[in-house]
Amino acid sequence: MNISLPDELRAFADEQVAAHVYASSSEYVRELIRRDRDDVRLREAVIAGLRSGDGSEIDPAYIDRLRARAAGDR
């Protein structure tokens, strides 16, 4: 895949590569795409959660149940 950028965006990408730990502009673009993919997945998960119905009340007992589940004490 080849991507053409206007000079302004290319200069910005080059600055980001130089200022961070990216080995190349390709690595920088891959990281941006990964972040965008993660953002899309998070947005989809939030929307699915909102559509799933009423939630539970979050109180100390709820937190205790979560801790027990995380510890494997189901």
mmCIF file of the N, C-alpha and C atoms, coordinates in Angstrom:
data_MODEL
# 
_entry.id   MODEL 
# 
loop_
_atom_site.group_PDB 
_atom_site.id 
_atom_site.type_symbol 
_atom_site.label_atom_id 
_atom_site.label_alt_id 
_atom_site.label_comp_id 
_atom_site.label_asym_id 
_atom_site.label_entity_id 
_atom_site.label_seq_id 
_atom_site.pdbx_PDB_ins_code 
_atom_site.Cartn_x 
_atom_site.Cartn_y 
_atom_site.Cartn_z 
_atom_site.occupancy 
_atom_site.B_iso_or_equiv 
_atom_site.pdbx_formal_charge 
_atom_site.auth_seq_id 
_atom_site.auth_comp_id 
_atom_site.auth_asym_id 
_atom_site.auth_atom_id 
_atom_site.pdbx_PDB_model_num 
ATOM 1   N N  . MET A 1 1  ? 0.847   -1.167  0.000  1.00 0.00 ? 1  MET A N  1 
ATOM 2   C CA . MET A 1 1  ? 0.000   0.000   0.000  1.00 0.00 ? 1  MET A CA 1 
ATOM 3   C C  . MET A 1 1  ? 0.898   1.237   0.000  1.00 0.00 ? 1  MET A C  1 
ATOM 4   N N  . ASN A 1 2  ? 0.611   2.126   -0.882 1.00 0.00 ? 2  ASN A N  1 
ATOM 5   C CA . ASN A 1 2  ? 1.321   3.394   -0.915 1.00 0.00 ? 2  ASN A CA 1 
ATOM 6   C C  . ASN A 1 2  ? 0.353   4.497   -0.531 1.00 0.00 ? 2  ASN A C  1 
ATOM 7   N N  . ILE A 1 3  ? 0.828   5.439   0.254  1.00 0.00 ? 3  ILE A N  1 
ATOM 8   C CA . ILE A 1 3  ? -0.005  6.548   0.687  1.00 0.00 ? 3  ILE A CA 1 
ATOM 9   C C  . ILE A 1 3  ? 0.685   7.846   0.301  1.00 0.00 ? 3  ILE A C  1 
ATOM 10  N N  . SER A 1 4  ? -0.060  8.722   -0.343 1.00 0.00 ? 4  SER A N  1 
ATOM 11  C CA . SER A 1 4  ? 0.462   10.034  -0.695 1.00 0.00 ? 4  SER A CA 1 
ATOM 12  C C  . SER A 1 4  ? -0.046  11.049  0.319  1.00 0.00 ? 4  SER A C  1 
ATOM 13  N N  . LEU A 1 5  ? 0.852   11.882  0.781  1.00 0.00 ? 5  LEU A N  1 
ATOM 14  C CA . LEU A 1 5  ? 0.486   12.912  1.755  1.00 0.00 ? 5  LEU A CA 1 
ATOM 15  C C  . LEU A 1 5  ? 0.908   14.270  1.240  1.00 0.00 ? 5  LEU A C  1 
ATOM 16  N N  . PRO A 1 6  ? 0.112   15.293  1.547  1.00 0.00 ? 6  PRO A N  1 
ATOM 17  C CA . PRO A 1 6  ? 0.579   16.636  1.235  1.00 0.00 ? 6  PRO A CA 1 
ATOM 18  C C  . PRO A 1 6  ? 1.819   16.939  2.085  1.00 0.00 ? 6  PRO A C  1 
ATOM 19  N N  . ASP A 1 7  ? 2.611   17.881  1.631  1.00 0.00 ? 7  ASP A N  1 
ATOM 20  C CA . ASP A 1 7  ? 3.875   18.197  2.309  1.00 0.00 ? 7  ASP A CA 1 
ATOM 21  C C  . ASP A 1 7  ? 3.693   18.466  3.802  1.00 0.00 ? 7  ASP A C  1 
ATOM 22  N N  . GLU A 1 8  ? 2.641   19.175  4.157  1.00 0.00 ? 8  GLU A N  1 
ATOM 23  C CA . GLU A 1 8  ? 2.418   19.525  5.566  1.00 0.00 ? 8  GLU A CA 1 
ATOM 24  C C  . GLU A 1 8  ? 2.234   18.273  6.424  1.00 0.00 ? 8  GLU A C  1 
ATOM 25  N N  . LEU A 1 9  ? 1.425   17.335  5.944  1.00 0.00 ? 9  LEU A N  1 
ATOM 26  C CA . LEU A 1 9  ? 1.201   16.107  6.715  1.00 0.00 ? 9  LEU A CA 1 
ATOM 27  C C  . LEU A 1 9  ? 2.444   15.218  6.718  1.00 0.00 ? 9  LEU A C  1 
ATOM 28  N N  . ARG A 1 10 ? 3.148   15.170  5.617  1.00 0.00 ? 10 ARG A N  1 
ATOM 29  C CA . ARG A 1 10 ? 4.380   14.384  5.567  1.00 0.00 ? 10 ARG A CA 1 
ATOM 30  C C  . ARG A 1 10 ? 5.402   14.933  6.556  1.00 0.00 ? 10 ARG A C  1 
ATOM 31  N N  . ALA A 1 11 ? 5.530   16.257  6.620  1.00 0.00 ? 11 ALA A N  1 
ATOM 32  C CA . ALA A 1 11 ? 6.466   16.877  7.566  1.00 0.00 ? 11 ALA A CA 1 
ATOM 33  C C  . ALA A 1 11 ? 6.062   16.556  9.000  1.00 0.00 ? 11 ALA A C  1 
ATOM 34  N N  . PHE A 1 12 ? 4.761   16.607  9.274  1.00 0.00 ? 12 PHE A N  1 
ATOM 35  C CA . PHE A 1 12 ? 4.294   16.274  10.627 1.00 0.00 ? 12 PHE A CA 1 
ATOM 36  C C  . PHE A 1 12 ? 4.624   14.827  10.962 1.00 0.00 ? 12 PHE A C  1 
ATOM 37  N N  . ALA A 1 13 ? 4.351   13.915  10.034 1.00 0.00 ? 13 ALA A N  1 
ATOM 38  C CA . ALA A 1 13 ? 4.652   12.500  10.272 1.00 0.00 ? 13 ALA A CA 1 
ATOM 39  C C  . ALA A 1 13 ? 6.147   12.302  10.498 1.00 0.00 ? 13 ALA A C  1 
ATOM 40  N N  . ASP A 1 14 ? 6.973   12.963  9.714  1.00 0.00 ? 14 ASP A N  1 
ATOM 41  C CA . ASP A 1 14 ? 8.420   12.859  9.892  1.00 0.00 ? 14 ASP A CA 1 
ATOM 42  C C  . ASP A 1 14 ? 8.850   13.377  11.265 1.00 0.00 ? 14 ASP A C  1 
ATOM 43  N N  . GLU A 1 15 ? 8.221   14.462  11.715 1.00 0.00 ? 15 GLU A N  1 
ATOM 44  C CA . GLU A 1 15 ? 8.516   14.993  13.057 1.00 0.00 ? 15 GLU A CA 1 
ATOM 45  C C  . GLU A 1 15 ? 8.148   13.990  14.136 1.00 0.00 ? 15 GLU A C  1 
ATOM 46  N N  . GLN A 1 16 ? 7.007   13.319  13.971 1.00 0.00 ? 16 GLN A N  1 
ATOM 47  C CA . GLN A 1 16 ? 6.571   12.334  14.964 1.00 0.00 ? 16 GLN A CA 1 
ATOM 48  C C  . GLN A 1 16 ? 7.523   11.148  15.009 1.00 0.00 ? 16 GLN A C  1 
ATOM 49  N N  . VAL A 1 17 ? 7.983   10.718  13.853 1.00 0.00 ? 17 VAL A N  1 
ATOM 50  C CA . VAL A 1 17 ? 8.943   9.609   13.801 1.00 0.00 ? 17 VAL A CA 1 
ATOM 51  C C  . VAL A 1 17 ? 10.223  10.009  14.522 1.00 0.00 ? 17 VAL A C  1 
ATOM 52  N N  . ALA A 1 18 ? 10.698  11.220  14.263 1.00 0.00 ? 18 ALA A N  1 
ATOM 53  C CA . ALA A 1 18 ? 11.947  11.686  14.876 1.00 0.00 ? 18 ALA A CA 1 
ATOM 54  C C  . ALA A 1 18 ? 11.803  11.900  16.377 1.00 0.00 ? 18 ALA A C  1 
ATOM 55  N N  . ALA A 1 19 ? 10.631  12.341  16.816 1.00 0.00 ? 19 ALA A N  1 
ATOM 56  C CA . ALA A 1 19 ? 10.439  12.693  18.226 1.00 0.00 ? 19 ALA A CA 1 
ATOM 57  C C  . ALA A 1 19 ? 10.057  11.502  19.102 1.00 0.00 ? 19 ALA A C  1 
ATOM 58  N N  . HIS A 1 20 ? 9.682   10.394  18.489 1.00 0.00 ? 20 HIS A N  1 
ATOM 59  C CA . HIS A 1 20 ? 9.231   9.230   19.260 1.00 0.00 ? 20 HIS A CA 1 
ATOM 60  C C  . HIS A 1 20 ? 10.083  8.018   18.912 1.00 0.00 ? 20 HIS A C  1 
ATOM 61  N N  . VAL A 1 21 ? 9.623   6.883   19.326 1.00 0.00 ? 21 VAL A N  1 
ATOM 62  C CA . VAL A 1 21 ? 10.415  5.660   19.154 1.00 0.00 ? 21 VAL A CA 1 
ATOM 63  C C  . VAL A 1 21 ? 10.073  4.905   17.870 1.00 0.00 ? 21 VAL A C  1 
ATOM 64  N N  . TYR A 1 22 ? 9.481   5.571   16.910 1.00 0.00 ? 22 TYR A N  1 
ATOM 65  C CA . TYR A 1 22 ? 9.148   4.906   15.653 1.00 0.00 ? 22 TYR A CA 1 
ATOM 66  C C  . TYR A 1 22 ? 10.388  4.782   14.789 1.00 0.00 ? 22 TYR A C  1 
ATOM 67  N N  . ALA A 1 23 ? 10.561  3.609   14.217 1.00 0.00 ? 23 ALA A N  1 
ATOM 68  C CA . ALA A 1 23 ? 11.727  3.368   13.361 1.00 0.00 ? 23 ALA A CA 1 
ATOM 69  C C  . ALA A 1 23 ? 11.526  3.941   11.964 1.00 0.00 ? 23 ALA A C  1 
ATOM 70  N N  . SER A 1 24 ? 10.267  4.120   11.573 1.00 0.00 ? 24 SER A N  1 
ATOM 71  C CA . SER A 1 24 ? 9.993   4.605   10.226 1.00 0.00 ? 24 SER A CA 1 
ATOM 72  C C  . SER A 1 24 ? 8.600   5.214   10.183 1.00 0.00 ? 24 SER A C  1 
ATOM 73  N N  . SER A 1 25 ? 8.329   5.895   9.089  1.00 0.00 ? 25 SER A N  1 
ATOM 74  C CA . SER A 1 25 ? 6.995   6.466   8.916  1.00 0.00 ? 25 SER A CA 1 
ATOM 75  C C  . SER A 1 25 ? 5.956   5.347   8.776  1.00 0.00 ? 25 SER A C  1 
ATOM 76  N N  . SER A 1 26 ? 6.351   4.221   8.200  1.00 0.00 ? 26 SER A N  1 
ATOM 77  C CA . SER A 1 26 ? 5.421   3.086   8.094  1.00 0.00 ? 26 SER A CA 1 
ATOM 78  C C  . SER A 1 26 ? 5.014   2.585   9.479  1.00 0.00 ? 26 SER A C  1 
ATOM 79  N N  . GLU A 1 27 ? 5.977   2.508   10.375 1.00 0.00 ? 27 GLU A N  1 
ATOM 80  C CA . GLU A 1 27 ? 5.661   2.068   11.739 1.00 0.00 ? 27 GLU A CA 1 
ATOM 81  C C  . GLU A 1 27 ? 4.716   3.056   12.414 1.00 0.00 ? 27 GLU A C  1 
ATOM 82  N N  . TYR A 1 28 ? 4.945   4.339   12.193 1.00 0.00 ? 28 TYR A N  1 
ATOM 83  C CA . TYR A 1 28 ? 4.080   5.374   12.753 1.00 0.00 ? 28 TYR A CA 1 
ATOM 84  C C  . TYR A 1 28 ? 2.651   5.229   12.228 1.00 0.00 ? 28 TYR A C  1 
ATOM 85  N N  . VAL A 1 29 ? 2.503   5.031   10.941 1.00 0.00 ? 29 VAL A N  1 
ATOM 86  C CA . VAL A 1 29 ? 1.167   4.881   10.357 1.00 0.00 ? 29 VAL A CA 1 
ATOM 87  C C  . VAL A 1 29 ? 0.501   3.606   10.864 1.00 0.00 ? 29 VAL A C  1 
ATOM 88  N N  . ARG A 1 30 ? 1.252   2.522   10.977 1.00 0.00 ? 30 ARG A N  1 
ATOM 89  C CA . ARG A 1 30 ? 0.680   1.283   11.529 1.00 0.00 ? 30 ARG A CA 1 
ATOM 90  C C  . ARG A 1 30 ? 0.148   1.509   12.932 1.00 0.00 ? 30 ARG A C  1 
ATOM 91  N N  . GLU A 1 31 ? 0.905   2.242   13.755 1.00 0.00 ? 31 GLU A N  1 
ATOM 92  C CA . GLU A 1 31 ? 0.462   2.526   15.119 1.00 0.00 ? 31 GLU A CA 1 
ATOM 93  C C  . GLU A 1 31 ? -0.812  3.364   15.120 1.00 0.00 ? 31 GLU A C  1 
ATOM 94  N N  . LEU A 1 32 ? -0.897  4.349   14.246 1.00 0.00 ? 32 LEU A N  1 
ATOM 95  C CA . LEU A 1 32 ? -2.118  5.155   14.154 1.00 0.00 ? 32 LEU A CA 1 
ATOM 96  C C  . LEU A 1 32 ? -3.313  4.297   13.761 1.00 0.00 ? 32 LEU A C  1 
ATOM 97  N N  . ILE A 1 33 ? -3.108  3.378   12.823 1.00 0.00 ? 33 ILE A N  1 
ATOM 98  C CA . ILE A 1 33 ? -4.205  2.505   12.394 1.00 0.00 ? 33 ILE A CA 1 
ATOM 99  C C  . ILE A 1 33 ? -4.611  1.580   13.534 1.00 0.00 ? 33 ILE A C  1 
ATOM 100 N N  . ARG A 1 34 ? -3.644  1.035   14.275 1.00 0.00 ? 34 ARG A N  1 
ATOM 101 C CA . ARG A 1 34 ? -3.970  0.177   15.428 1.00 0.00 ? 34 ARG A CA 1 
ATOM 102 C C  . ARG A 1 34 ? -4.788  0.948   16.460 1.00 0.00 ? 34 ARG A C  1 
ATOM 103 N N  . ARG A 1 35 ? -4.375  2.178   16.747 1.00 0.00 ? 35 ARG A N  1 
ATOM 104 C CA . ARG A 1 35 ? -5.115  2.994   17.722 1.00 0.00 ? 35 ARG A CA 1 
ATOM 105 C C  . ARG A 1 35 ? -6.539  3.260   17.248 1.00 0.00 ? 35 ARG A C  1 
ATOM 106 N N  . ASP A 1 36 ? -6.683  3.566   15.969 1.00 0.00 ? 36 ASP A N  1 
ATOM 107 C CA . ASP A 1 36 ? -8.013  3.819   15.428 1.00 0.00 ? 36 ASP A CA 1 
ATOM 108 C C  . ASP A 1 36 ? -8.869  2.555   15.514 1.00 0.00 ? 36 ASP A C  1 
ATOM 109 N N  . ARG A 1 37 ? -8.274  1.398   15.180 1.00 0.00 ? 37 ARG A N  1 
ATOM 110 C CA . ARG A 1 37 ? -8.997  0.126   15.288 1.00 0.00 ? 37 ARG A CA 1 
ATOM 111 C C  . ARG A 1 37 ? -9.456  -0.105  16.721 1.00 0.00 ? 37 ARG A C  1 
ATOM 112 N N  . ASP A 1 38 ? -8.565  0.151   17.695 1.00 0.00 ? 38 ASP A N  1 
ATOM 113 C CA . ASP A 1 38 ? -8.925  -0.023  19.097 1.00 0.00 ? 38 ASP A CA 1 
ATOM 114 C C  . ASP A 1 38 ? -10.037 0.938   19.512 1.00 0.00 ? 38 ASP A C  1 
ATOM 115 N N  . ASP A 1 39 ? -9.983  2.172   19.014 1.00 0.00 ? 39 ASP A N  1 
ATOM 116 C CA . ASP A 1 39 ? -11.041 3.145   19.307 1.00 0.00 ? 39 ASP A CA 1 
ATOM 117 C C  . ASP A 1 39 ? -12.385 2.677   18.761 1.00 0.00 ? 39 ASP A C  1 
ATOM 118 N N  . VAL A 1 40 ? -12.372 2.145   17.534 1.00 0.00 ? 40 VAL A N  1 
ATOM 119 C CA . VAL A 1 40 ? -13.603 1.646   16.931 1.00 0.00 ? 40 VAL A CA 1 
ATOM 120 C C  . VAL A 1 40 ? -14.155 0.490   17.753 1.00 0.00 ? 40 VAL A C  1 
ATOM 121 N N  . ARG A 1 41 ? -13.299 -0.426  18.154 1.00 0.00 ? 41 ARG A N  1 
ATOM 122 C CA . ARG A 1 41 ? -13.751 -1.573  18.970 1.00 0.00 ? 41 ARG A CA 1 
ATOM 123 C C  . ARG A 1 41 ? -14.317 -1.118  20.306 1.00 0.00 ? 41 ARG A C  1 
ATOM 124 N N  . LEU A 1 42 ? -13.664 -0.145  20.929 1.00 0.00 ? 42 LEU A N  1 
ATOM 125 C CA . LEU A 1 42 ? -14.163 0.367   22.200 1.00 0.00 ? 42 LEU A CA 1 
ATOM 126 C C  . LEU A 1 42 ? -15.524 1.020   22.012 1.00 0.00 ? 42 LEU A C  1 
ATOM 127 N N  . ARG A 1 43 ? -15.655 1.851   20.972 1.00 0.00 ? 43 ARG A N  1 
ATOM 128 C CA . ARG A 1 43 ? -16.937 2.499   20.692 1.00 0.00 ? 43 ARG A CA 1 
ATOM 129 C C  . ARG A 1 43 ? -18.030 1.455   20.482 1.00 0.00 ? 43 ARG A C  1 
ATOM 130 N N  . GLU A 1 44 ? -17.723 0.409   19.725 1.00 0.00 ? 44 GLU A N  1 
ATOM 131 C CA . GLU A 1 44 ? -18.698 -0.656  19.478 1.00 0.00 ? 44 GLU A CA 1 
ATOM 132 C C  . GLU A 1 44 ? -19.085 -1.361  20.772 1.00 0.00 ? 44 GLU A C  1 
ATOM 133 N N  . ALA A 1 45 ? -18.113 -1.591  21.645 1.00 0.00 ? 45 ALA A N  1 
ATOM 134 C CA . ALA A 1 45 ? -18.402 -2.250  22.924 1.00 0.00 ? 45 ALA A CA 1 
ATOM 135 C C  . ALA A 1 45 ? -19.274 -1.365  23.811 1.00 0.00 ? 45 ALA A C  1 
ATOM 136 N N  . VAL A 1 46 ? -19.002 -0.076  23.819 1.00 0.00 ? 46 VAL A N  1 
ATOM 137 C CA . VAL A 1 46 ? -19.814 0.845   24.617 1.00 0.00 ? 46 VAL A CA 1 
ATOM 138 C C  . VAL A 1 46 ? -21.242 0.883   24.100 1.00 0.00 ? 46 VAL A C  1 
ATOM 139 N N  . ILE A 1 47 ? -21.392 0.950   22.778 1.00 0.00 ? 47 ILE A N  1 
ATOM 140 C CA . ILE A 1 47 ? -22.727 0.968   22.191 1.00 0.00 ? 47 ILE A CA 1 
ATOM 141 C C  . ILE A 1 47 ? -23.466 -0.333  22.492 1.00 0.00 ? 47 ILE A C  1 
ATOM 142 N N  . ALA A 1 48 ? -22.777 -1.462  22.385 1.00 0.00 ? 48 ALA A N  1 
ATOM 143 C CA . ALA A 1 48 ? -23.397 -2.751  22.707 1.00 0.00 ? 48 ALA A CA 1 
ATOM 144 C C  . ALA A 1 48 ? -23.825 -2.779  24.171 1.00 0.00 ? 48 ALA A C  1 
ATOM 145 N N  . GLY A 1 49 ? -22.996 -2.227  25.041 1.00 0.00 ? 49 GLY A N  1 
ATOM 146 C CA . GLY A 1 49 ? -23.351 -2.173  26.457 1.00 0.00 ? 49 GLY A CA 1 
ATOM 147 C C  . GLY A 1 49 ? -24.565 -1.306  26.706 1.00 0.00 ? 49 GLY A C  1 
ATOM 148 N N  . LEU A 1 50 ? -24.625 -0.175  26.040 1.00 0.00 ? 50 LEU A N  1 
ATOM 149 C CA . LEU A 1 50 ? -25.779 0.708   26.201 1.00 0.00 ? 50 LEU A CA 1 
ATOM 150 C C  . LEU A 1 50 ? -27.059 0.057   25.706 1.00 0.00 ? 50 LEU A C  1 
ATOM 151 N N  . ARG A 1 51 ? -26.942 -0.739  24.660 1.00 0.00 ? 51 ARG A N  1 
ATOM 152 C CA . ARG A 1 51 ? -28.118 -1.399  24.084 1.00 0.00 ? 51 ARG A CA 1 
ATOM 153 C C  . ARG A 1 51 ? -28.507 -2.676  24.823 1.00 0.00 ? 51 ARG A C  1 
ATOM 154 N N  . SER A 1 52 ? -27.682 -3.121  25.764 1.00 0.00 ? 52 SER A N  1 
ATOM 155 C CA . SER A 1 52 ? -27.924 -4.412  26.413 1.00 0.00 ? 52 SER A CA 1 
ATOM 156 C C  . SER A 1 52 ? -28.994 -4.356  27.497 1.00 0.00 ? 52 SER A C  1 
ATOM 157 N N  . GLY A 1 53 ? -29.475 -3.185  27.807 1.00 0.00 ? 53 GLY A N  1 
ATOM 158 C CA . GLY A 1 53 ? -30.541 -3.087  28.806 1.00 0.00 ? 53 GLY A CA 1 
ATOM 159 C C  . GLY A 1 53 ? -30.059 -2.389  30.059 1.00 0.00 ? 53 GLY A C  1 
ATOM 160 N N  . ASP A 1 54 ? -30.921 -2.427  31.036 1.00 0.00 ? 54 ASP A N  1 
ATOM 161 C CA . ASP A 1 54 ? -30.610 -1.766  32.301 1.00 0.00 ? 54 ASP A CA 1 
ATOM 162 C C  . ASP A 1 54 ? -29.430 -2.440  32.979 1.00 0.00 ? 54 ASP A C  1 
ATOM 163 N N  . GLY A 1 55 ? -28.639 -1.650  33.617 1.00 0.00 ? 55 GLY A N  1 
ATOM 164 C CA . GLY A 1 55 ? -27.470 -2.163  34.325 1.00 0.00 ? 55 GLY A CA 1 
ATOM 165 C C  . GLY A 1 55 ? -27.782 -2.473  35.776 1.00 0.00 ? 55 GLY A C  1 
ATOM 166 N N  . SER A 1 56 ? -26.744 -2.764  36.515 1.00 0.00 ? 56 SER A N  1 
ATOM 167 C CA . SER A 1 56 ? -26.861 -3.049  37.941 1.00 0.00 ? 56 SER A CA 1 
ATOM 168 C C  . SER A 1 56 ? -26.417 -1.833  38.727 1.00 0.00 ? 56 SER A C  1 
ATOM 169 N N  . GLU A 1 57 ? -26.922 -1.727  39.912 1.00 0.00 ? 57 GLU A N  1 
ATOM 170 C CA . GLU A 1 57 ? -26.476 -0.655  40.795 1.00 0.00 ? 57 GLU A CA 1 
ATOM 171 C C  . GLU A 1 57 ? -25.068 -0.984  41.282 1.00 0.00 ? 57 GLU A C  1 
ATOM 172 N N  . ILE A 1 58 ? -24.216 0.002   41.237 1.00 0.00 ? 58 ILE A N  1 
ATOM 173 C CA . ILE A 1 58 ? -22.853 -0.204  41.717 1.00 0.00 ? 58 ILE A CA 1 
ATOM 174 C C  . ILE A 1 58 ? -22.784 0.287   43.147 1.00 0.00 ? 58 ILE A C  1 
ATOM 175 N N  . ASP A 1 59 ? -22.685 -0.668  44.044 1.00 0.00 ? 59 ASP A N  1 
ATOM 176 C CA . ASP A 1 59 ? -22.570 -0.372  45.466 1.00 0.00 ? 59 ASP A CA 1 
ATOM 177 C C  . ASP A 1 59 ? -21.444 -1.242  46.030 1.00 0.00 ? 59 ASP A C  1 
ATOM 178 N N  . PRO A 1 60 ? -21.104 -1.096  47.292 1.00 0.00 ? 60 PRO A N  1 
ATOM 179 C CA . PRO A 1 60 ? -20.002 -1.897  47.848 1.00 0.00 ? 60 PRO A CA 1 
ATOM 180 C C  . PRO A 1 60 ? -20.192 -3.413  47.667 1.00 0.00 ? 60 PRO A C  1 
ATOM 181 N N  . ALA A 1 61 ? -21.419 -3.892  47.761 1.00 0.00 ? 61 ALA A N  1 
ATOM 182 C CA . ALA A 1 61 ? -21.663 -5.332  47.595 1.00 0.00 ? 61 ALA A CA 1 
ATOM 183 C C  . ALA A 1 61 ? -21.343 -5.767  46.159 1.00 0.00 ? 61 ALA A C  1 
ATOM 184 N N  . TYR A 1 62 ? -21.673 -4.931  45.195 1.00 0.00 ? 62 TYR A N  1 
ATOM 185 C CA . TYR A 1 62 ? -21.373 -5.231  43.790 1.00 0.00 ? 62 TYR A CA 1 
ATOM 186 C C  . TYR A 1 62 ? -19.866 -5.322  43.579 1.00 0.00 ? 62 TYR A C  1 
ATOM 187 N N  . ILE A 1 63 ? -19.125 -4.375  44.146 1.00 0.00 ? 63 ILE A N  1 
ATOM 188 C CA . ILE A 1 63 ? -17.663 -4.377  44.035 1.00 0.00 ? 63 ILE A CA 1 
ATOM 189 C C  . ILE A 1 63 ? -17.091 -5.631  44.686 1.00 0.00 ? 63 ILE A C  1 
ATOM 190 N N  . ASP A 1 64 ? -17.630 -6.026  45.830 1.00 0.00 ? 64 ASP A N  1 
ATOM 191 C CA . ASP A 1 64 ? -17.166 -7.241  46.506 1.00 0.00 ? 64 ASP A CA 1 
ATOM 192 C C  . ASP A 1 64 ? -17.394 -8.476  45.636 1.00 0.00 ? 64 ASP A C  1 
ATOM 193 N N  . ARG A 1 65 ? -18.552 -8.526  44.944 1.00 0.00 ? 65 ARG A N  1 
ATOM 194 C CA . ARG A 1 65 ? -18.819 -9.663  44.054 1.00 0.00 ? 65 ARG A CA 1 
ATOM 195 C C  . ARG A 1 65 ? -17.838 -9.682  42.888 1.00 0.00 ? 65 ARG A C  1 
ATOM 196 N N  . LEU A 1 66 ? -17.531 -8.517  42.341 1.00 0.00 ? 66 LEU A N  1 
ATOM 197 C CA . LEU A 1 66 ? -16.542 -8.455  41.265 1.00 0.00 ? 66 LEU A CA 1 
ATOM 198 C C  . LEU A 1 66 ? -15.181 -8.936  41.734 1.00 0.00 ? 66 LEU A C  1 
ATOM 199 N N  . ARG A 1 67 ? -14.790 -8.502  42.902 1.00 0.00 ? 67 ARG A N  1 
ATOM 200 C CA . ARG A 1 67 ? -13.491 -8.928  43.448 1.00 0.00 ? 67 ARG A CA 1 
ATOM 201 C C  . ARG A 1 67 ? -13.465 -10.445 43.656 1.00 0.00 ? 67 ARG A C  1 
ATOM 202 N N  . ALA A 1 68 ? -14.543 -10.986 44.156 1.00 0.00 ? 68 ALA A N  1 
ATOM 203 C CA . ALA A 1 68 ? -14.614 -12.443 44.376 1.00 0.00 ? 68 ALA A CA 1 
ATOM 204 C C  . ALA A 1 68 ? -14.517 -13.187 43.040 1.00 0.00 ? 68 ALA A C  1 
ATOM 205 N N  . ARG A 1 69 ? -15.209 -12.686 42.015 1.00 0.00 ? 69 ARG A N  1 
ATOM 206 C CA . ARG A 1 69 ? -15.128 -13.313 40.693 1.00 0.00 ? 69 ARG A CA 1 
ATOM 207 C C  . ARG A 1 69 ? -13.711 -13.236 40.143 1.00 0.00 ? 69 ARG A C  1 
ATOM 208 N N  . ALA A 1 70 ? -13.092 -12.082 40.303 1.00 0.00 ? 70 ALA A N  1 
ATOM 209 C CA . ALA A 1 70 ? -11.712 -11.910 39.783 1.00 0.00 ? 70 ALA A CA 1 
ATOM 210 C C  . ALA A 1 70 ? -10.738 -12.824 40.500 1.00 0.00 ? 70 ALA A C  1 
ATOM 211 N N  . ALA A 1 71 ? -11.004 -13.100 41.762 1.00 0.00 ? 71 ALA A N  1 
ATOM 212 C CA . ALA A 1 71 ? -10.132 -13.966 42.541 1.00 0.00 ? 71 ALA A CA 1 
ATOM 213 C C  . ALA A 1 71 ? -10.439 -15.438 42.313 1.00 0.00 ? 71 ALA A C  1 
ATOM 214 N N  . GLY A 1 72 ? -11.517 -15.718 41.569 1.00 0.00 ? 72 GLY A N  1 
ATOM 215 C CA . GLY A 1 72 ? -11.884 -17.100 41.276 1.00 0.00 ? 72 GLY A CA 1 
ATOM 216 C C  . GLY A 1 72 ? -12.784 -17.732 42.307 1.00 0.00 ? 72 GLY A C  1 
ATOM 217 N N  . ASP A 1 73 ? -13.398 -16.917 43.171 1.00 0.00 ? 73 ASP A N  1 
ATOM 218 C CA . ASP A 1 73 ? -14.248 -17.427 44.252 1.00 0.00 ? 73 ASP A CA 1 
ATOM 219 C C  . ASP A 1 73 ? -15.710 -17.507 43.857 1.00 0.00 ? 73 ASP A C  1 
ATOM 220 N N  . ARG A 1 74 ? -16.022 -17.408 42.644 1.00 0.00 ? 74 ARG A N  1 
ATOM 221 C CA . ARG A 1 74 ? -17.408 -17.374 42.152 1.00 0.00 ? 74 ARG A CA 1 
ATOM 222 C C  . ARG A 1 74 ? -18.309 -17.986 43.136 1.00 0.00 ? 74 ARG A C  1 
# 
